Amino acid sequence: MGLEKLIKKCAKNDRKAQKEIYQLFAGKLFSICLKYSKNKQEAQDNFQDGFVVIFDKIEQFNFKGSFEGWIKRVMVNTILLKYRKKTVLSIVTEEIPDEVIVDIDDDEISLDYLLNLIQELPERYRMVFNLYVLDGCSHKEISKMLKIAEGTSKSNLARARGILKQKIEKHQESQQSV
């Protein structure tokens, strides 16, 4: 069955079509949830909430642009809305630290380890880091999505990079002493 037909059936609450859409996109969407969540359990909750919203709003997809892009955007927006409601995105100061350069030795740092480090970041830093570094959003876009000032976005990104740099350097030092 074609994707357009599946989407139209989903809009009519066809459970079989919803299952197919779920199976087609679950892997990609769960990886997005992992990026924006502090642990696997929270990612699973966000994943579930996101799919509920996707199926609730699927009739709003107008077949312009990619469906995959649309559902990814819905998933990210669902997660961000959840965090905005928790007011985790507030910040005390907007002083922007200097740009932090993180030097990573690919042989010593695995992708899974980096993902774990990102998940350990405070929520407001993790959100900005993911949107800017991993999703390529500008600070202007991030400020609109998270309802924060551009300076706050820049500051949160710099702090996230600083935390990651410290943890990576500590990890690399411990590897060298072994």
Residue pairs with C-beta under 8 A, 6 or more apart in sequence:
1 17
1 20
3 24
3 67
4 63
5 17
6 17
6 20
6 21
7 17
7 21
7 58
7 61
7 63
7 67
9 16
9 17
10 17
10 18
10 21
10 55
10 58
11 58
11 59
13 55
18 55
21 54
21 55
21 58
22 51
25 68
25 71
26 47
28 68
28 72
29 47
29 50
29 51
29 71
29 72
29 75
30 43
30 47
32 72
32 75
32 76
32 79
33 43
33 44
33 46
33 47
33 50
33 75
33 79
34 40
34 43
34 115
34 119
35 115
35 118
35 130
35 134
36 43
36 46
36 76
36 79
36 80
36 126
36 127
36 130
37 43
37 45
37 46
37 79
37 119
38 119
38 120
38 123
38 126
39 119
46 75
46 78
46 79
46 82
47 75
49 78
49 79
49 82
50 74
50 75
50 78
50 79
53 74
53 75
53 78
54 71
54 74
54 75
57 74
61 67
61 70
76 135
77 145
80 127
80 145
80 146
83 89
83 123
83 127
83 146
84 146
84 147
86 123
88 122
88 123
88 124
88 127
89 123
89 124
89 127
89 146
89 147
89 148
90 124
91 124
91 148
91 152
91 155
91 156
93 155
94 149
94 151
94 152
94 155
95 155
96 151
96 154
96 155
96 158
97 155
97 158
97 159
97 162
98 158
99 158
99 161
100 158
100 161
100 162
100 165
101 165
102 161
102 164
102 165
102 168
104 114
104 168
105 172
108 171
108 172
108 175
109 168
109 171
109 172
113 171
117 164
117 167
117 168
118 126
118 129
118 130
118 164
119 126
120 167
121 129
121 160
121 163
121 164
124 156
125 156
125 157
125 159
125 160
125 163
126 160
127 146
127 156
128 142
128 146
128 153
128 156
128 157
128 160
129 156
129 157
129 160
129 161
129 164
131 137
131 141
131 142
131 145
131 146
132 138
132 139
132 142
132 153
132 157
133 157
137 145
139 150
139 153
139 154
139 157
140 150
142 148
142 150
142 153
143 149
143 150
143 152
143 153
146 153
148 156
